[in-house]
């Protein structure tokens, strides 16, 4: 089905008010762009208001928690480069600066994979707004040592058993990359992922300690977000090892009916995705040879229907299978 029809479907959804806060969408199928749309609206850089923005192909946008999925790709690159531990290795062995935490046998049982799959079994709550210090990710950013903050949380579950959404897990994964490579996360990402992909402009917000916010701080253009989706669709494109992607994108832990988690990526029956607060999405469906990037401004709004409407009712319903 041609892009004109998809554009018509999207125009109708916009006219009917069913995609509030949509900022941009770019979709690629069989190597061709089948839909590209830019809108306008209020936007934020994390909690900093940017005012009313008219979005273009060159406008950087928060990708929020899709940042985690990018960190997952970077870990695979760093592992192939020989800089980071294998997933089965004990996590605290690589944080020798916290010997007191390693003395707890329950924490000593943590592995790198428990961080990659968000199954650390530590107390963590991101169900409250990201404007509140009661939110564990916000509290981590305010802590004098973010990594001790994460690793020192109360043990509430046996590791590896239950998925619990945790930006702190992504921070630990990113710290292993920085420790191993000796580079700031953004510098390693630039050299080993972004520049090879042709991504020349990005921002990676940092905390007050100067550390890149591995859970939510990355800003990319929609086209560059799509380039990451295409990379996944292409089996790593010679940039991320195909063997890592095969492991990272298989179901490791069940979240809900029909939804699992891999290594910092969501995994469905026929698709994989990165997802961020506000309606940010990378969606990859290999059987359809389809990759989609969506940015939106529905920050801190439960439900976020816009992304689902664009994906399900505009793109997936509008393409020939």
C-alpha positions in Angstrom: 0.0 0.0 0.0 1.4 3.4 -0.9 2.5 6.1 1.4 -0.3 8.4 0.3 -2.8 6.1 1.8 -0.9 5.9 5.1 -0.7 9.7 5.0 -4.4 9.9 4.5 -5.1 7.5 7.4 -2.9 9.7 9.6 -4.5 12.9 8.5 -7.9 11.4 9.3 -6.7 10.4 12.8 -5.3 13.9 13.4 -8.6 15.5 12.1 -10.6 13.3 14.5 -8.4 14.3 17.4 -7.3 10.7 18.1 -3.5 11.4 18.2 -3.1 14.3 20.7 0.5 15.4 21.2 1.9 13.6 18.2 5.2 15.3 17.3 6.6 13.1 14.5 6.4 9.7 12.9 8.7 8.1 10.4 8.1 4.5 9.1 10.3 2.4 6.9 9.2 -0.8 5.1 11.3 -2.9 2.7 14.0 -0.2 2.8 11.6 2.5 1.7 10.1 5.4 3.8 6.4 4.8 3.7 5.3 7.6 6.1 6.9 10.7 7.4 5.1 13.4 9.3 6.1 16.3 11.5 3.7 18.3 13.7 3.9 21.0 16.4 3.2 21.3 20.0 4.5 21.9 23.5 7.7 20.0 24.3 10.1 19.4 27.1 13.8 18.5 27.6 13.2 16.2 30.6 11.4 18.5 33.0 12.6 21.8 31.3 9.8 23.3 29.2 10.9 24.2 25.6 7.7 26.0 24.8 5.8 25.5 21.5 8.0 23.7 19.0 7.4 23.3 15.2 9.1 19.9 14.6 11.2 19.2 11.5 13.5 16.4 10.4 16.3 18.2 12.2 14.6 18.7 15.5 16.2 16.8 18.4 13.6 15.2 20.7 13.8 13.5 24.1 13.5 9.7 23.5 13.3 9.2 27.2 13.4 5.5 28.1 14.3 4.4 24.6 17.7 5.6 25.9 17.8 2.3 27.9 17.4 0.3 24.6 20.3 2.2 23.1 22.4 1.4 26.2 21.6 -2.2 25.6 22.9 -2.0 22.1 26.1 -0.3 23.4 26.7 -3.1 25.9 26.7 -5.6 23.1 29.2 -3.6 21.1 31.4 -3.1 24.2 31.2 -6.9 24.9 32.5 -7.7 21.4 35.2 -5.1 21.9 36.3 -6.9 25.1 35.5 -4.0 27.5 32.7 -5.4 29.6 31.8 -8.6 31.5 29.7 -11.4 30.1 26.1 -11.3 31.3 26.5 -14.3 33.6 29.3 -12.6 35.6 28.7 -11.4 39.2 27.7 -7.7 39.1 29.3 -6.5 42.3 32.7 -8.0 41.3 32.8 -5.1 38.9 31.9 -2.5 41.6 34.8 -3.2 44.0 34.3 0.3 45.4 31.4 -1.1 47.4 32.8 -4.0 49.4 30.2 -3.6 52.1 27.4 -4.3 49.6 29.2 -7.4 48.3 29.3 -8.8 51.8 25.5 -9.4 51.6 25.1 -12.8 50.0 21.8 -11.8 48.4 23.5 -8.9 46.6 26.5 -11.0 45.8 24.1 -13.3 43.8 23.4 -10.4 41.4 24.7 -10.8 37.8 25.1 -8.4 34.9 22.2 -10.2 33.3 19.9 -9.3 36.2 20.6 -5.6 35.4 20.1 -6.1 31.6 16.7 -7.8 32.2 15.6 -5.6 35.1 15.3 -8.5 37.5 17.6 -7.3 40.2 15.0 -8.0 42.9 15.8 -4.6 44.6 13.2 -2.1 45.9 12.4 0.4 43.1 9.4 2.5 42.2 8.9 4.6 39.1 5.1 4.5 39.3 5.0 8.1 40.8 5.5 11.1 38.5 9.1 11.9 37.3 8.7 15.3 38.9 8.7 13.8 42.4 11.7 12.7 44.5 9.5 9.7 45.6 10.2 8.4 42.1 13.3 6.1 42.4 14.9 7.3 39.1 14.6 10.9 40.3 15.9 9.9 43.8 18.9 8.2 42.0 19.6 11.4 40.2 19.6 13.3 43.4 21.8 10.8 45.3 25.4 11.7 46.0 26.4 8.4 44.4 23.9 7.1 41.9 25.5 3.6 41.7 25.6 3.0 45.4 22.0 4.3 45.6 20.9 1.6 43.2 22.9 -1.3 44.5 22.1 -0.4 48.1 18.4 -0.6 47.7 16.5 -3.1 49.9 16.4 -6.7 48.6 12.7 -7.6 48.1 12.9 -10.5 45.6 15.2 -13.3 44.6 17.1 -11.9 41.6 16.1 -13.2 38.1 12.6 -14.0 39.1 10.4 -11.0 38.6 10.6 -8.1 36.1 10.5 -4.7 37.9 10.9 -1.5 35.8 14.1 0.0 37.0 16.1 2.9 35.5 18.8 2.1 38.0 19.5 -1.2 36.2 20.2 0.8 33.0 22.5 3.1 35.0 24.5 0.1 36.2 24.8 -1.3 32.7 26.0 2.1 31.4 28.5 2.3 34.2 30.1 -1.0 33.2 30.5 0.4 29.7 32.2 3.5 31.1 34.4 1.6 33.5 35.5 -0.8 30.8 36.1 1.6 27.9 37.4 4.5 30.0 35.2 6.8 28.0 32.1 8.8 28.9 29.0 7.0 27.7 28.2 9.6 25.1 31.7 9.5 23.6 31.6 5.7 23.3 28.2 5.9 21.7 29.4 8.6 19.3 32.4 6.5 18.2 30.9 3.0 18.0 27.2 3.5 17.3 26.1 6.9 16.2 28.9 7.9 13.7 28.8 4.4 12.0 25.1 4.9 11.6 25.5 8.4 10.2 24.1 10.1 13.3 26.0 13.4 13.7 23.8 15.3 16.0 22.6 14.2 19.4 22.4 15.3 23.0 22.8 13.2 26.1 21.6 15.0 29.2 23.7 14.5 32.4 23.0 14.6 36.0 24.5 17.2 38.3 27.5 14.8 38.7 28.2 15.0 35.0 27.2 11.4 34.4 25.1 10.6 31.4 21.5 9.8 32.3 21.5 6.2 31.0 17.8 5.7 31.8 16.3 8.7 30.0 18.7 11.4 28.8 19.2 10.9 25.1 17.9 13.3 22.4 17.8 12.3 18.8 15.9 13.3 15.6 13.1 11.0 14.5 15.0 9.9 11.4 18.0 9.0 13.6 15.7 7.1 16.0 14.5 5.2 12.9 18.1 4.5 12.0 18.4 2.6 15.2 15.2 0.7 14.5 16.6 -0.1 11.0 19.8 -1.3 12.6 17.8 -3.8 14.7 15.8 -4.8 11.7 19.0 -5.5 9.7 20.4 -7.7 12.4 22.9 -5.2 13.7 24.1 -3.9 10.4 27.7 -4.9 11.2 27.7 -2.4 14.0 26.0 -4.3 16.8 27.0 -8.0 16.7 24.2 -10.2 15.3 24.8 -12.7 18.0 24.2 -10.1 20.7 21.0 -9.0 19.1 19.7 -12.6 18.9 20.2 -12.9 22.6 19.2 -9.4 23.6 15.9 -9.5 21.6 14.6 -12.9 22.8 12.2 -13.1 25.7 14.1 -13.4 29.0 11.4 -12.5 31.5 7.6 -12.2 31.3 6.1 -8.8 31.9 2.5 -9.5 31.0 0.4 -11.6 28.7 2.1 -11.5 25.3 4.8 -9.1 26.5 8.3 -10.0 27.6 11.6 -8.2 28.3 15.0 -8.9 26.7 18.2 -7.0 27.4 16.7 -3.4 27.7 14.2 -4.1 24.9 10.5 -5.1 25.0 9.7 -8.2 23.1 6.3 -9.2 21.7 5.2 -12.2 19.7 6.2 -10.7 16.3 7.9 -7.4 17.3 10.5 -5.7 19.5 10.4 -2.2 20.8 12.0 0.6 22.8 9.5 2.8 24.7 9.7 6.1 26.4 7.6 8.4 28.6 5.4 10.6 26.5 4.8 8.2 23.7 8.3 7.8 22.3 8.7 4.5 20.4 10.9 2.4 18.2 8.9 -0.5 16.8 10.5 -3.2 14.8 8.5 -6.1 13.1 11.0 -8.3 11.2 8.3 -10.4 9.5 6.8 -7.2 8.0 10.3 -5.8 7.2 9.0 -2.7 9.1 10.6 -0.2 11.5 8.8 2.8 13.0 9.9 5.8 15.0 7.4 7.9 16.9 7.9 11.0 19.1 5.1 12.6 21.1 4.5 15.0 24.0 2.1 13.0 26.3 4.6 13.1 29.1 3.5 11.7 32.5 0.1 10.8 31.0 -1.1 7.2 31.7 -2.4 5.3 28.8 -0.7 7.3 26.1 -3.2 6.4 23.3 -1.5 8.4 20.5 1.4 5.9 19.9 -1.0 3.0 19.8 -3.3 4.7 17.3 -0.4 5.6 15.0 1.0 2.1 15.1 -2.1 0.0 15.1 -4.7 2.0 13.3 -2.6 4.0 10.8 0.5 1.9 10.0 -0.2 -1.8 10.8 -3.8 -1.6 9.5 -2.7 0.4 6.5 0.0 -1.9 5.1 -0.4 -5.0 2.9 0.7 -8.1 4.8 
